[in-house]
């Protein structure tokens, strides 16, 4: 049982490690492909901030 839990934990860590960084072009493209009904409130806020209203410094 411990081996199964360790495998699940490792798989979860690997999947998180593969996610693009929030605000990157890759992340924006992935969000555009994701159905809007599946977005969280934080994802919608971040999408607006980083993908729609990019602040040019």
C-alpha positions, 0 to 999 in steps of 0.5 A, a space after each residue: 500500500 505504501 508503494 502505491 501511495 508513493 507512486 501516486 505522489 510521485 505521479 502528482 509531482 511530475 504532472 505539476 512540474 510539467 504545467 507551464 508557468 502562469 502568465 507564460 505564452 504557453 499557459 495563455 494558449 493552454 487557457 484559451 483551449 480550456 473550456 471557460 466553464 472549467 476555469 477557476 476564479 484565480 485562473 480567470 483573473 490571471 488570464 485577464 492580467 497576463 494574457 489580455 491586459 499585459 502591462 508593458 514595463 
